[in-house]
């Protein structure tokens, strides 16, 4: 049985989707959710799903020792970043090489890096009149959004695309594809 830690800072729709995807799996289990915000909606959602919660302050996230300690305590095999808005410390990346997977709401390398998340990405895509957008699932390295790309999924952008309609397209791509790609990577 491979064990996942899911790191999330916000509403947790991707985290919940992953938890539910693997809840009856005999190969993959969500061991705990880590958040840097005790008020994040994912905290209550994970509790309601019976998943352990660990809250770690931003200083401990930046240092990395507490993250390693928790991952060792839960015997974690893979770390999944699902809307976790903190930089992952190098010592955690070194401890889990090619075992930390992130999802980004653009077709990297476009629209990645510090400050490029959520609506900021979509606004930039629309402002530049891109013809397509999508999601990138990638391994995490020491540079924001520059780790090895695992897979990308695309959607067309219509001439009358709005921020809300693009967000929905991206959300749908995430919900359909992220758990499947995680499963493929872990069970290969």
C-alpha positions as CSV (number, residue, x, y, z in Angstrom):
1,X,0.0,0.0,0.0
2,X,1.4,3.4,-1.1
3,X,0.7,6.3,1.2
4,X,0.0,9.8,0.1
5,X,0.3,13.1,2.0
6,X,-1.7,15.8,0.3
7,X,-0.6,19.4,1.0
8,X,-3.4,22.0,0.5
9,X,-3.9,25.7,1.5
10,X,-7.4,26.5,0.2
11,X,-10.8,25.0,-0.6
12,X,-9.5,21.6,-1.3
13,X,-11.6,20.5,-4.3
14,X,-8.6,18.7,-5.8
15,X,-7.6,17.2,-2.4
16,X,-11.1,15.9,-1.8
17,X,-11.3,14.5,-5.3
18,X,-8.0,12.6,-4.8
19,X,-9.1,11.3,-1.4
20,X,-12.4,10.0,-2.8
21,X,-10.6,8.6,-5.9
22,X,-8.4,6.4,-3.7
23,X,-10.8,5.7,-0.7
24,X,-11.5,2.1,-1.9
25,X,-8.1,1.4,-3.5
26,X,-6.1,-1.5,-2.3
27,X,-2.9,0.1,-3.6
28,X,-3.0,3.8,-2.6
29,X,-4.2,5.5,0.5
30,X,-4.4,9.1,1.7
31,X,-2.6,9.1,5.0
32,X,-3.0,12.8,5.9
33,X,-3.7,16.3,4.7
34,X,-1.2,19.0,5.6
35,X,-2.3,22.6,5.5
36,X,-0.5,25.8,6.4
37,X,-3.9,27.4,7.3
38,X,-6.1,26.1,10.1
39,X,-9.0,28.1,8.6
40,X,-8.7,26.6,5.1
41,X,-11.9,24.9,4.0
42,X,-9.9,21.7,3.2
43,X,-9.3,21.2,7.0
44,X,-13.0,20.6,7.8
45,X,-13.6,18.7,4.5
46,X,-10.8,16.3,5.4
47,X,-12.1,15.8,8.9
48,X,-15.5,15.0,7.5
49,X,-13.9,12.4,5.2
50,X,-12.1,10.8,8.2
51,X,-8.6,11.8,7.0
52,X,-5.9,13.0,9.5
53,X,-5.1,16.7,9.4
54,X,-1.8,18.3,10.3
55,X,-1.5,22.1,10.5
56,X,2.0,23.5,10.0
57,X,2.8,27.2,10.3
58,X,4.6,28.9,7.4
59,X,7.9,29.1,9.3
60,X,7.9,25.3,9.8
61,X,7.0,24.8,6.1
62,X,9.9,27.0,5.0
63,X,12.3,25.1,7.3
64,X,11.2,21.7,6.2
65,X,12.1,19.6,9.3
66,X,8.5,19.4,10.5
67,X,7.3,18.3,7.1
68,X,9.9,15.5,6.9
69,X,9.1,14.5,10.5
70,X,5.4,14.2,9.6
71,X,6.0,12.4,6.3
72,X,8.2,9.9,8.2
73,X,5.6,9.5,11.0
74,X,2.9,8.6,8.5
75,X,5.4,6.5,6.3
76,X,4.6,8.6,3.2
77,X,5.6,7.4,-0.3
78,X,4.3,10.4,-2.3
79,X,3.5,14.0,-1.6
80,X,0.7,15.6,-3.7
81,X,0.4,19.4,-3.9
82,X,-3.2,20.3,-4.4
83,X,-3.4,24.1,-4.2
84,X,-0.6,24.4,-1.6
85,X,0.6,28.0,-1.9
86,X,4.0,27.7,-0.2
87,X,7.4,26.9,-1.7
88,X,8.5,23.4,-0.9
89,X,11.9,23.4,1.0
90,X,14.8,21.9,-0.8
91,X,15.4,19.4,2.1
92,X,12.0,17.9,1.6
93,X,12.5,17.7,-2.2
94,X,15.9,16.0,-1.6
95,X,14.3,13.5,0.8
96,X,11.5,12.7,-1.7
97,X,13.0,13.0,-5.2
98,X,10.5,12.4,-8.0
99,X,7.9,11.7,-5.3
100,X,6.4,15.2,-5.0
101,X,3.7,15.9,-7.6
102,X,2.1,19.3,-8.3
103,X,-0.7,20.5,-10.5
104,X,-0.5,23.9,-12.1
105,X,-3.4,25.6,-13.9
106,X,-1.5,26.5,-17.1
107,X,0.5,24.8,-19.9
108,X,3.9,25.2,-18.4
109,X,6.4,26.7,-19.0
110,X,3.9,29.5,-19.8
111,X,2.3,31.3,-16.8
112,X,4.3,29.6,-14.1
113,X,6.5,30.8,-11.2
114,X,6.0,32.9,-8.1
115,X,2.7,34.7,-7.9
116,X,1.2,32.6,-10.8
117,X,-1.7,30.7,-9.3
118,X,-5.4,30.5,-9.6
119,X,-7.2,33.5,-11.1
120,X,-3.8,35.3,-11.7
121,X,-2.9,32.6,-14.2
122,X,-6.3,32.7,-16.0
123,X,-6.3,36.5,-16.1
124,X,-2.8,36.5,-17.7
125,X,-3.9,33.8,-20.2
126,X,-6.9,35.8,-21.2
127,X,-5.1,39.1,-21.3
128,X,-2.5,37.6,-23.8
129,X,-5.4,36.3,-26.0
130,X,-4.1,32.7,-25.9
131,X,-6.0,30.2,-28.0
132,X,-5.6,27.4,-25.5
133,X,-4.9,26.8,-21.9
134,X,-4.9,23.7,-19.7
135,X,-3.2,22.1,-16.7
136,X,0.3,20.7,-16.1
137,X,1.1,17.9,-13.7
138,X,4.7,17.9,-12.8
139,X,7.3,16.7,-10.3
140,X,8.5,19.3,-7.9
141,X,12.1,20.6,-8.0
142,X,13.7,23.5,-6.2
143,X,12.4,26.1,-8.8
144,X,8.7,27.1,-8.8
145,X,6.8,25.2,-11.6
146,X,10.0,24.1,-13.3
147,X,10.1,20.4,-12.4
148,X,9.9,17.6,-14.9
149,X,6.5,17.6,-16.7
150,X,4.6,14.4,-16.2
151,X,1.5,15.3,-18.4
152,X,-0.5,18.2,-19.8
153,X,-4.2,18.4,-20.7
154,X,-5.5,21.2,-22.9
155,X,-8.7,23.1,-23.5
156,X,-9.6,25.6,-26.2
157,X,-10.2,29.2,-25.3
158,X,-13.2,30.7,-27.1
159,X,-13.3,34.3,-28.3
160,X,-15.9,35.2,-25.7
161,X,-14.2,33.3,-22.9
162,X,-14.6,34.8,-19.4
163,X,-12.5,34.3,-16.3
164,X,-15.3,32.2,-14.8
165,X,-15.8,30.0,-17.9
166,X,-12.0,29.4,-18.2
167,X,-11.8,28.6,-14.5
168,X,-14.5,26.0,-14.9
169,X,-12.8,24.4,-17.9
170,X,-9.5,24.2,-15.9
171,X,-11.3,22.9,-12.8
172,X,-12.9,20.1,-14.9
173,X,-9.5,19.1,-16.4
174,X,-8.1,18.9,-12.9
175,X,-10.9,16.9,-11.5
176,X,-10.9,14.3,-14.4
177,X,-7.1,14.0,-14.8
178,X,-5.2,14.6,-11.6
179,X,-6.2,11.5,-9.7
180,X,-5.6,9.3,-12.8
181,X,-2.1,10.7,-13.4
182,X,-1.2,10.2,-9.7
183,X,-2.4,6.6,-9.9
184,X,-0.5,6.0,-13.1
185,X,2.7,7.3,-11.7
186,X,2.4,5.4,-8.4
187,X,1.3,2.1,-9.9
188,X,3.6,1.9,-12.9
